[in-house]
Amino acid sequence: FQDCDMLGHLNNARYLDYFLNAREEHTIQHYALNLGELARQSGAGWVITKHHLAYLRPANHAEVVRIRTQLIHFDNSNLVVEMQMLSDDGLRLKAVLWSEMAFVKVPGGTRTEHSDELMDMLEQLDVEDVSYDPDGFDERVRRLRKQLKRERNEHG
């Protein structure tokens, strides 16, 4: 309840916490990648430089939601992760987040390049069917909504 506003909807600021917590869990569960451990071992880690967030439907108090996360873009020192919050059945989009991140040295915070090993891993994780355009967030949201509407119609 403490995460909700007076209308019983998830507070806008808390969406970021839910998304980022889910992403960290996903990297550990699905990629065996502990981001904190990576930062300690390599002396570098990703920091968020920008968020694009669309609130589409409220997440209500005590509602079960599904969060999908995927890498949609990377280069030598940056990456973009897309995160989707959906209804429990996965057919209604509640929110979409793009988090842009830079790889920086710890301590100091100066930008650094991904190692060859990291570049190979990112290449494997990058979702090919999402065409990333830095200015294309709104268009991506429209396409996702249309795709889920088709899927709902197919499920009857």
N, CA, C and O atoms as a DFTB+ gen file, in Angstrom:
624 C
 N C O
     1  1       0.815      -1.201       0.000
     2  2       0.000       0.000       0.000
     3  2       0.860       1.266       0.000
     4  3       0.490       2.261      -0.624
     5  1       1.987       1.239       0.684
     6  2       2.834       2.437       0.754
     7  2       3.387       2.847      -0.613
     8  3       3.869       3.969      -0.770
     9  1       3.322       1.961      -1.594
    10  2       3.797       2.288      -2.937
    11  2       2.717       2.934      -3.796
    12  3       2.979       3.314      -4.937
    13  1       1.511       3.062      -3.261
    14  2       0.383       3.573      -4.048
    15  2       0.049       5.012      -3.685
    16  3       0.363       5.487      -2.594
    17  1      -0.597       5.694      -4.629
    18  2      -1.058       7.056      -4.383
    19  2      -2.455       7.014      -3.773
    20  3      -2.958       5.934      -3.464
    21  1      -3.081       8.159      -3.596
    22  2      -4.383       8.232      -2.935
    23  2      -5.502       7.563      -3.730
    24  3      -6.570       7.297      -3.179
    25  1      -5.274       7.285      -5.024
    26  2      -6.275       6.614      -5.851
    27  2      -6.096       5.094      -5.860
    28  3      -6.871       4.373      -6.489
    29  1      -5.063       4.616      -5.155
    30  2      -4.807       3.180      -5.130
    31  2      -3.995       2.704      -6.317
    32  3      -3.928       1.505      -6.584
    33  1      -3.369       3.648      -7.042
    34  2      -2.519       3.317      -8.187
    35  2      -1.063       3.361      -7.740
    36  3      -0.701       4.109      -6.832
    37  1      -0.248       2.562      -8.379
    38  2       1.184       2.607      -8.109
    39  2       1.687       4.022      -8.364
    40  3       1.435       4.598      -9.422
    41  1       2.399       4.577      -7.389
    42  2       2.932       5.929      -7.499
    43  2       3.907       5.998      -8.669
    44  3       4.716       5.091      -8.864
    45  1       3.829       7.077      -9.448
    46  2       4.660       7.220     -10.648
    47  2       6.142       7.012     -10.370
    48  3       6.828       6.371     -11.167
    49  1       6.645       7.529      -9.275
    50  2       8.073       7.395      -8.967
    51  2       8.455       5.946      -8.670
    52  3       9.599       5.552      -8.896
    53  1       7.526       5.162      -8.174
    54  2       7.821       3.773      -7.803
    55  2       7.958       2.854      -9.027
    56  3       8.558       1.784      -8.923
    57  1       7.415       3.253     -10.174
    58  2       7.574       2.448     -11.385
    59  2       9.062       2.191     -11.648
    60  3       9.456       1.073     -11.978
    61  1       9.878       3.230     -11.498
    62  2      11.314       3.073     -11.736
    63  2      11.904       2.002     -10.818
    64  3      12.687       1.165     -11.266
    65  1      11.533       2.025      -9.541
    66  2      12.032       1.013      -8.610
    67  2      11.623      -0.384      -9.044
    68  3      12.445      -1.300      -9.045
    69  1      10.375      -0.552      -9.410
    70  2       9.885      -1.869      -9.821
    71  2      10.624      -2.354     -11.065
    72  3      11.054      -3.505     -11.134
    73  1      10.767      -1.464     -12.048
    74  2      11.457      -1.828     -13.279
    75  2      12.922      -2.195     -13.011
    76  3      13.395      -3.239     -13.460
    77  1      13.625      -1.346     -12.290
    78  2      15.056      -1.572     -12.079
    79  2      15.308      -2.794     -11.202
    80  3      16.273      -3.525     -11.427
    81  1      14.454      -3.025     -10.209
    82  2      14.591      -4.236      -9.391
    83  2      14.364      -5.484     -10.240
    84  3      15.085      -6.473     -10.105
    85  1      13.361      -5.433     -11.112
    86  2      13.085      -6.574     -11.990
    87  2      14.268      -6.823     -12.916
    88  3      14.659      -7.972     -13.123
    89  1      14.840      -5.765     -13.475
    90  2      15.977      -5.945     -14.398
    91  2      17.152      -6.598     -13.688
    92  3      17.792      -7.494     -14.238
    93  1      17.434      -6.160     -12.482
    94  2      18.551      -6.761     -11.745
    95  2      18.280      -8.241     -11.472
    96  3      19.179      -9.071     -11.608
    97  1      17.051      -8.571     -11.090
    98  2      16.694      -9.983     -10.887
    99  2      16.828     -10.773     -12.187
   100  3      17.318     -11.903     -12.179
   101  1      16.396     -10.186     -13.300
   102  2      16.477     -10.870     -14.595
   103  2      17.928     -11.146     -14.992
   104  3      18.238     -12.224     -15.497
   105  1      18.824     -10.169     -14.763
   106  2      20.225     -10.383     -15.155
   107  2      20.845     -11.515     -14.340
   108  3      21.662     -12.276     -14.858
   109  1      20.464     -11.630     -13.076
   110  2      20.994     -12.715     -12.242
   111  2      20.381     -14.046     -12.658
   112  3      21.105     -15.021     -12.861
   113  1      19.052     -14.102     -12.788
   114  2      18.362     -15.356     -13.095
   115  2      18.643     -15.878     -14.500
   116  3      18.896     -17.069     -14.678
   117  1      18.601     -15.005     -15.488
   118  2      18.648     -15.452     -16.877
   119  2      20.035     -15.386     -17.518
   120  3      20.310     -16.103     -18.480
   121  1      20.905     -14.530     -16.987
   122  2      22.222     -14.372     -17.597
   123  2      23.353     -14.715     -16.637
   124  3      24.523     -14.649     -17.013
   125  1      23.017     -15.084     -15.393
   126  2      24.025     -15.341     -14.364
   127  2      24.994     -14.163     -14.264
   128  3      26.203     -14.345     -14.118
   129  1      24.443     -12.965     -14.344
   130  2      25.249     -11.750     -14.319
   131  2      24.840     -10.907     -13.119
   132  3      23.739     -10.358     -13.082
   133  1      25.722     -10.809     -12.149
   134  2      25.495      -9.974     -10.975
   135  2      26.159      -8.628     -11.255
   136  3      27.385      -8.542     -11.323
   137  1      25.362      -7.585     -11.417
   138  2      25.887      -6.285     -11.822
   139  2      26.821      -5.684     -10.776
   140  3      27.809      -5.038     -11.128
   141  1      26.521      -5.889      -9.500
   142  2      27.409      -5.396      -8.443
   143  2      28.738      -6.107      -8.457
   144  3      29.783      -5.475      -8.300
   145  1      28.717      -7.415      -8.642
   146  2      29.941      -8.204      -8.717
   147  2      30.763      -7.808      -9.945
   148  3      31.988      -7.702      -9.875
   149  1      30.075      -7.589     -11.073
   150  2      30.765      -7.148     -12.284
   151  2      31.494      -5.829     -12.032
   152  3      32.644      -5.668     -12.439
   153  1      30.837      -4.898     -11.372
   154  2      31.448      -3.600     -11.089
   155  2      32.683      -3.760     -10.199
   156  3      33.703      -3.109     -10.423
   157  1      32.587      -4.625      -9.195
   158  2      33.730      -4.851      -8.304
   159  2      34.894      -5.501      -9.059
   160  3      36.047      -5.114      -8.871
   161  1      34.599      -6.472      -9.897
   162  2      35.652      -7.196     -10.617
   163  2      36.294      -6.366     -11.721
   164  3      37.512      -6.392     -11.898
   165  1      35.477      -5.635     -12.456
   166  2      36.002      -4.909     -13.622
   167  2      36.379      -3.467     -13.309
   168  3      37.058      -2.810     -14.098
   169  1      35.936      -2.976     -12.149
   170  2      36.205      -1.579     -11.819
   171  2      35.361      -0.618     -12.637
   172  3      35.693       0.560     -12.766
   173  1      34.254      -1.134     -13.194
   174  2      33.367      -0.290     -14.002
   175  2      31.944      -0.843     -13.936
   176  3      31.737      -2.024     -13.654
   177  1      30.981       0.016     -14.196
   178  2      29.584      -0.407     -14.197
   179  2      28.731       0.576     -14.970
   180  3      29.192       1.647     -15.367
   181  1      27.486       0.199     -15.176
   182  2      26.567       1.048     -15.932
   183  2      25.837       2.004     -15.000
   184  3      25.366       1.616     -13.931
   185  1      25.753       3.246     -15.420
   186  2      24.963       4.245     -14.703
   187  2      23.917       4.790     -15.667
   188  3      24.162       4.925     -16.865
   189  1      22.775       5.093     -15.132
   190  2      21.669       5.591     -15.957
   191  2      21.919       7.048     -16.318
   192  3      22.246       7.871     -15.463
   193  1      21.760       7.346     -17.600
   194  2      21.925       8.717     -18.071
   195  2      20.600       9.353     -18.475
   196  3      20.467      10.576     -18.492
   197  1      19.611       8.498     -18.805
   198  2      18.318       9.047     -19.233
   199  2      17.246       7.967     -19.157
   200  3      17.514       6.791     -19.403
   201  1      16.027       8.384     -18.813
   202  2      14.860       7.504     -18.861
   203  2      13.821       8.093     -19.803
   204  3      13.641       9.309     -19.861
   205  1      13.140       7.225     -20.539
   206  2      11.922       7.576     -21.272
   207  2      10.862       6.666     -20.668
   208  3      11.013       5.445     -20.697
   209  1       9.795       7.236     -20.123
   210  2       8.795       6.425     -19.427
   211  2       7.403       6.851     -19.857
   212  3       7.041       8.024     -19.773
   213  1       6.626       5.875     -20.322
   214  2       5.235       6.126     -20.706
   215  2       4.332       5.378     -19.730
   216  3       4.446       4.161     -19.579
   217  1       3.443       6.100     -19.074
   218  2       2.445       5.522     -18.187
   219  2       1.168       5.344     -19.012
   220  3       0.583       6.328     -19.464
   221  1       0.737       4.104     -19.209
   222  2      -0.374       3.847     -20.114
   223  2      -1.651       3.424     -19.404
   224  3      -2.742       3.856     -19.776
   225  1      -1.523       2.585     -18.387
   226  2      -2.656       2.131     -17.576
   227  2      -2.178       2.047     -16.138
   228  3      -1.008       1.744     -15.899
   229  1      -3.039       2.303     -15.188
   230  2      -2.579       2.227     -13.801
   231  2      -2.304       0.789     -13.364
   232  3      -2.985      -0.149     -13.780
   233  1      -1.297       0.643     -12.523
   234  2      -1.075      -0.607     -11.795
   235  2      -1.736      -0.390     -10.441
   236  3      -1.351       0.512      -9.697
   237  1      -2.715      -1.202     -10.124
   238  2      -3.529      -0.978      -8.933
   239  2      -2.990      -1.704      -7.705
   240  3      -2.229      -2.666      -7.807
   241  1      -3.407      -1.212      -6.553
   242  2      -3.017      -1.812      -5.282
   243  2      -3.292      -3.316      -5.291
   244  3      -4.390      -3.743      -5.648
   245  1      -2.308      -4.114      -4.904
   246  2      -2.386      -5.576      -4.777
   247  2      -2.530      -6.304      -6.113
   248  3      -2.767      -7.512      -6.132
   249  1      -2.393      -5.603      -7.205
   250  2      -2.471      -6.238      -8.525
   251  2      -1.146      -6.936      -8.842
   252  3      -0.073      -6.417      -8.535
   253  1      -1.231      -8.092      -9.444
   254  2      -0.041      -8.796      -9.917
   255  2       0.259      -8.308     -11.322
   256  3      -0.620      -8.295     -12.184
   257  1       1.493      -7.909     -11.549
   258  2       1.918      -7.451     -12.874
   259  2       3.097      -8.298     -13.340
   260  3       3.757      -8.978     -12.554
   261  1       3.332      -8.233     -14.626
   262  2       4.448      -8.936     -15.250
   263  2       5.399      -7.865     -15.785
   264  3       4.961      -6.890     -16.395
   265  1       6.688      -8.048     -15.559
   266  2       7.671      -7.100     -16.084
   267  2       8.635      -7.848     -16.998
   268  3       9.266      -8.829     -16.605
   269  1       8.728      -7.355     -18.228
   270  2       9.682      -7.886     -19.206
   271  2      10.798      -6.869     -19.366
   272  3      10.554      -5.663     -19.376
   273  1      12.021      -7.362     -19.491
   274  2      13.146      -6.467     -19.750
   275  2      13.983      -7.062     -20.865
   276  3      14.104      -8.280     -20.991
   277  1      14.562      -6.177     -21.676
   278  2      15.402      -6.659     -22.768
   279  2      16.364      -5.569     -23.215
   280  3      16.046      -4.380     -23.187
   281  1      17.527      -6.000     -23.620
   282  2      18.523      -5.099     -24.184
   283  2      18.133      -4.825     -25.631
   284  3      17.974      -5.756     -26.420
   285  1      17.979      -3.542     -25.984
   286  2      17.560      -3.221     -27.356
   287  2      18.618      -2.465     -28.140
   288  3      18.475      -2.276     -29.349
   289  1      19.687      -2.025     -27.465
   290  2      20.754      -1.317     -28.169
   291  2      22.002      -1.285     -27.300
   292  3      21.923      -1.205     -26.074
   293  1      23.159      -1.349     -27.960
   294  2      24.419      -1.118     -27.263
   295  2      25.464      -0.660     -28.262
   296  3      25.346      -0.897     -29.464
   297  1      26.482      -0.002     -27.744
   298  2      27.659       0.334     -28.534
   299  2      28.870       0.177     -27.616
   300  3      28.784      -0.523     -26.608
   301  1      29.988       0.810     -27.942
   302  2      31.224       0.599     -27.181
   303  2      31.151       0.995     -25.707
   304  3      31.877       0.440     -24.883
   305  1      30.278       1.953     -25.366
   306  2      30.235       2.394     -23.967
   307  2      28.825       2.698     -23.457
   308  3      28.669       3.226     -22.356
   309  1      27.802       2.374     -24.241
   310  2      26.415       2.672     -23.846
   311  2      25.536       1.462     -24.085
   312  3      25.880       0.558     -24.847
   313  1      24.394       1.465     -23.416
   314  2      23.363       0.484     -23.731
   315  2      22.002       1.057     -23.404
   316  3      21.876       2.010     -22.634
   317  1      20.978       0.454     -24.006
   318  2      19.594       0.851     -23.766
   319  2      18.808      -0.413     -23.439
   320  3      18.832      -1.387     -24.191
   321  1      18.110      -0.381     -22.303
   322  2      17.276      -1.494     -21.881
   323  2      15.823      -1.042     -21.952
   324  3      15.458       0.020     -21.448
   325  1      15.007      -1.869     -22.586
   326  2      13.562      -1.618     -22.621
   327  2      12.911      -2.473     -21.551
   328  3      13.237      -3.650     -21.393
   329  1      11.988      -1.869     -20.818
   330  2      11.255      -2.585     -19.778
   331  2       9.770      -2.332     -19.989
   332  3       9.345      -1.201     -20.223
   333  1       8.995      -3.397     -19.902
   334  2       7.548      -3.308     -20.094
   335  2       6.848      -3.834     -18.850
   336  3       7.197      -4.897     -18.338
   337  1       5.869      -3.093     -18.368
   338  2       5.002      -3.577     -17.294
   339  2       3.675      -3.944     -17.949
   340  3       3.055      -3.130     -18.633
   341  1       3.252      -5.187     -17.723
   342  2       2.031      -5.710     -18.341
   343  2       1.098      -6.261     -17.265
   344  3       1.499      -6.499     -16.126
   345  1      -0.149      -6.454     -17.661
   346  2      -1.093      -7.140     -16.791
   347  2      -0.587      -8.559     -16.562
   348  3       0.293      -9.024     -17.287
   349  1      -1.126      -9.247     -15.573
   350  2      -0.660     -10.586     -15.219
   351  2      -0.773     -11.563     -16.386
   352  3       0.046     -12.474     -16.508
   353  1      -1.784     -11.383     -17.248
   354  2      -1.929     -12.277     -18.407
   355  2      -1.001     -11.887     -19.560
   356  3      -0.940     -12.584     -20.573
   357  1      -0.278     -10.770     -19.402
   358  2       0.676     -10.338     -20.411
   359  2       0.058      -9.686     -21.629
   360  3       0.748      -9.485     -22.628
   361  1      -1.238      -9.345     -21.578
   362  2      -1.929      -8.837     -22.762
   363  2      -2.256      -7.346     -22.718
   364  3      -2.690      -6.785     -23.723
   365  1      -2.056      -6.702     -21.580
   366  2      -2.335      -5.265     -21.479
   367  2      -1.074      -4.554     -20.993
   368  3      -0.509      -4.889     -19.951
   369  1      -0.658      -3.578     -21.768
   370  2       0.547      -2.818     -21.468
   371  2       0.209      -1.707     -20.481
   372  3      -0.686      -0.900     -20.731
   373  1       0.920      -1.669     -19.370
   374  2       0.682      -0.653     -18.351
   375  2       1.698       0.485     -18.417
   376  3       1.359       1.646     -18.187
   377  1       2.942       0.142     -18.732
   378  2       3.990       1.163     -18.813
   379  2       5.156       0.612     -19.630
   380  3       5.379      -0.596     -19.698
   381  1       5.888       1.533     -20.243
   382  2       7.091       1.187     -20.994
   383  2       8.193       2.141     -20.560
   384  3       7.976       3.344     -20.413
   385  1       9.383       1.576     -20.357
   386  2      10.538       2.374     -19.952
   387  2      11.723       2.034     -20.843
   388  3      12.017       0.864     -21.087
   389  1      12.394       3.062     -21.321
   390  2      13.709       2.896     -21.925
   391  2      14.694       3.535     -20.969
   392  3      14.558       4.711     -20.632
   393  1      15.676       2.782     -20.533
   394  2      16.750       3.317     -19.696
   395  2      18.032       3.319     -20.507
   396  3      18.502       2.273     -20.955
   397  1      18.588       4.499     -20.689
   398  2      19.862       4.648     -21.377
   399  2      20.953       4.675     -20.312
   400  3      20.834       5.367     -19.301
   401  1      22.019       3.908     -20.555
   402  2      23.083       3.784     -19.564
   403  2      24.445       3.951     -20.218
   404  3      24.650       3.606     -21.382
   405  1      25.365       4.490     -19.432
   406  2      26.756       4.624     -19.860
   407  2      27.616       3.736     -18.972
   408  3      27.341       3.579     -17.783
   409  1      28.646       3.165     -19.553
   410  2      29.583       2.325     -18.808
   411  2      30.685       3.241     -18.286
   412  3      31.367       3.905     -19.066
   413  1      30.858       3.276     -16.960
   414  2      31.807       4.208     -16.340
   415  2      32.738       3.479     -15.382
   416  3      32.399       2.437     -14.821
   417  1      33.924       4.062     -15.211
   418  2      34.892       3.545     -14.254
   419  2      34.424       3.857     -12.842
   420  3      33.850       4.913     -12.577
   421  1      34.685       2.907     -11.933
   422  2      34.361       3.095     -10.518
   423  2      35.674       3.017      -9.765
   424  3      36.386       2.035      -9.976
   425  1      36.060       3.926      -8.927
   426  2      35.401       5.225      -8.717
   427  2      35.779       6.203      -9.825
   428  3      36.542       5.873     -10.733
   429  1      35.254       7.361      -9.736
   430  2      35.590       8.413     -10.686
   431  2      34.463       8.769     -11.617
   432  3      34.224       9.947     -11.884
   433  1      33.756       7.754     -12.123
   434  2      32.603       8.020     -12.970
   435  2      32.928       8.493     -14.371
   436  3      32.079       9.099     -15.026
   437  1      34.145       8.231     -14.854
   438  2      34.457       8.629     -16.227
   439  2      34.075       7.499     -17.171
   440  3      34.266       6.322     -16.866
   441  1      33.536       7.874     -18.310
   442  2      33.079       6.903     -19.306
   443  2      34.247       6.033     -19.759
   444  3      35.367       6.512     -19.939
   445  1      33.965       4.753     -19.937
   446  2      34.958       3.814     -20.425
   447  2      34.290       2.864     -21.407
   448  3      33.062       2.795     -21.475
   449  1      35.087       2.140     -22.158
   450  2      34.531       1.231     -23.157
   451  2      34.304      -0.157     -22.579
   452  3      34.995      -0.585     -21.654
   453  1      33.325      -0.848     -23.141
   454  2      33.079      -2.239     -22.773
   455  2      34.276      -3.080     -23.204
   456  3      34.885      -2.826     -24.243
   457  1      34.599      -4.069     -22.405
   458  2      35.657      -5.008     -22.792
   459  2      35.164      -5.857     -23.963
   460  3      33.969      -5.882     -24.256
   461  1      36.079      -6.546     -24.624
   462  2      35.700      -7.441     -25.716
   463  2      34.746      -8.519     -25.209
   464  3      33.791      -8.885     -25.894
   465  1      35.010      -9.023     -24.009
   466  2      34.147     -10.051     -23.407
   467  2      32.732      -9.520     -23.192
   468  3      31.756     -10.209     -23.487
   469  1      32.621      -8.289     -22.676
   470  2      31.303      -7.674     -22.483
   471  2      30.613      -7.425     -23.824
   472  3      29.407      -7.643     -23.949
   473  1      31.357      -6.977     -24.813
   474  2      30.762      -6.741     -26.133
   475  2      30.197      -8.042     -26.703
   476  3      29.122      -8.036     -27.302
   477  1      30.903      -9.146     -26.525
   478  2      30.410     -10.441     -26.996
   479  2      29.125     -10.818     -26.273
   480  3      28.174     -11.290     -26.897
   481  1      29.094     -10.611     -24.951
   482  2      27.903     -10.932     -24.178
   483  2      26.726     -10.050     -24.614
   484  3      25.614     -10.543     -24.801
   485  1      26.975      -8.748     -24.773
   486  2      25.908      -7.830     -25.174
   487  2      25.373      -8.191     -26.559
   488  3      24.174      -8.083     -26.814
   489  1      26.254      -8.614     -27.439
   490  2      25.837      -9.035     -28.780
   491  2      24.851     -10.198     -28.696
   492  3      23.876     -10.246     -29.445
   493  1      25.106     -11.126     -27.789
   494  2      24.213     -12.271     -27.609
   495  2      22.878     -11.865     -27.003
   496  3      21.851     -12.468     -27.316
   497  1      22.876     -10.851     -26.139
   498  2      21.659     -10.440     -25.426
   499  2      20.807      -9.450     -26.205
   500  3      19.613      -9.318     -25.936
   501  1      21.395      -8.760     -27.156
   502  2      20.686      -7.727     -27.906
   503  2      19.512      -8.332     -28.669
   504  3      19.672      -9.315     -29.392
   505  1      18.333      -7.741     -28.503
   506  2      17.120      -8.217     -29.166
   507  2      17.093      -7.647     -30.577
   508  3      16.970      -6.438     -30.773
   509  1      17.208      -8.526     -31.543
   510  2      17.325      -8.106     -32.938
   511  2      16.029      -7.527     -33.511
   512  3      16.083      -6.653     -34.377
   513  1      14.868      -7.994     -33.049
   514  2      13.617      -7.569     -33.680
   515  2      13.110      -6.215     -33.193
   516  3      12.053      -5.762     -33.633
   517  1      13.841      -5.564     -32.298
   518  2      13.485      -4.211     -31.879
   519  2      14.463      -3.258     -32.548
   520  3      15.663      -3.280     -32.274
   521  1      13.933      -2.427     -33.425
   522  2      14.752      -1.451     -34.133
   523  2      14.853      -0.199     -33.267
   524  3      13.879       0.537     -33.106
   525  1      16.028       0.032     -32.720
   526  2      16.216       1.167     -31.813
   527  2      16.507       2.444     -32.583
   528  3      17.386       2.488     -33.444
   529  1      15.747       3.481     -32.252
   530  2      15.963       4.832     -32.755
   531  2      15.898       5.729     -31.522
   532  3      14.875       5.739     -30.838
   533  1      16.956       6.481     -31.214
   534  2      16.947       7.309     -29.999
   535  2      15.734       8.229     -29.888
   536  3      15.322       8.581     -28.783
   537  1      15.164       8.617     -31.020
   538  2      13.987       9.491     -31.015
   539  2      12.694       8.721     -31.250
   540  3      11.648       9.331     -31.471
   541  1      12.747       7.393     -31.206
   542  2      11.602       6.576     -31.568
   543  2      10.810       5.978     -30.433
   544  3      10.071       5.016     -30.646
   545  1      10.938       6.516     -29.229
   546  2      10.253       5.936     -28.081
   547  2       8.736       5.911     -28.263
   548  3       8.109       4.871     -28.060
   549  1       8.147       7.029     -28.640
   550  2       6.684       7.087     -28.787
   551  2       6.192       6.112     -29.855
   552  3       5.150       5.476     -29.693
   553  1       6.946       6.001     -30.942
   554  2       6.569       5.054     -31.996
   555  2       6.656       3.620     -31.489
   556  3       5.806       2.797     -31.828
   557  1       7.659       3.308     -30.690
   558  2       7.792       1.963     -30.108
   559  2       6.607       1.650     -29.202
   560  3       6.080       0.537     -29.238
   561  1       6.189       2.599     -28.406
   562  2       5.026       2.406     -27.532
   563  2       3.783       2.121     -28.375
   564  3       3.010       1.221     -28.047
   565  1       3.585       2.873     -29.449
   566  2       2.428       2.648     -30.331
   567  2       2.460       1.235     -30.927
   568  3       1.434       0.556     -30.966
   569  1       3.638       0.792     -31.391
   570  2       3.755      -0.544     -31.979
   571  2       3.469      -1.637     -30.940
   572  3       2.795      -2.620     -31.246
   573  1       3.976      -1.468     -29.727
   574  2       3.716      -2.458     -28.674
   575  2       2.227      -2.552     -28.364
   576  3       1.686      -3.650     -28.234
   577  1       1.570      -1.411     -28.246
   578  2       0.140      -1.416     -27.945
   579  2      -0.651      -2.105     -29.059
   580  3      -1.579      -2.868     -28.788
   581  1      -0.285      -1.837     -30.288
   582  2      -0.964      -2.449     -31.438
   583  2      -0.746      -3.961     -31.441
   584  3      -1.681      -4.725     -31.681
   585  1       0.483      -4.390     -31.175
   586  2       0.806      -5.815     -31.135
   587  2       0.001      -6.525     -30.036
   588  3      -0.541      -7.605     -30.269
   589  1      -0.080      -5.929     -28.851
   590  2      -0.827      -6.556     -27.763
   591  2      -2.324      -6.567     -28.038
   592  3      -3.019      -7.499     -27.634
   593  1      -2.825      -5.551     -28.717
   594  2      -4.237      -5.542     -29.094
   595  2      -4.537      -6.700     -30.041
   596  3      -5.564      -7.363     -29.897
   597  1      -3.646      -6.955     -31.016
   598  2      -3.791      -8.091     -31.926
   599  2      -3.788      -9.394     -31.126
   600  3      -4.620     -10.268     -31.369
   601  1      -2.873      -9.532     -30.188
   602  2      -2.779     -10.749     -29.387
   603  2      -4.046     -10.949     -28.548
   604  3      -4.521     -12.077     -28.414
   605  1      -4.597      -9.873     -27.985
   606  2      -5.856      -9.992     -27.218
   607  2      -6.981     -10.466     -28.108
   608  3      -7.771     -11.322     -27.707
   609  1      -7.067      -9.917     -29.325
   610  2      -8.118     -10.310     -30.266
   611  2      -7.974     -11.766     -30.667
   612  3      -8.978     -12.455     -30.849
   613  1      -6.755     -12.246     -30.807
   614  2      -6.519     -13.651     -31.164
   615  2      -6.912     -14.597     -30.038
   616  3      -7.365     -15.715     -30.284
   617  1      -6.734     -14.132     -28.781
   618  2      -7.098     -14.951     -27.618
   619  2      -8.592     -14.919     -27.329
   620  3      -9.095     -15.687     -26.508
   621  1      -9.291     -14.023     -28.011
   622  2     -10.746     -13.929     -27.880
   623  2     -11.117     -13.201     -26.685
   624  3     -12.305     -13.024     -26.414
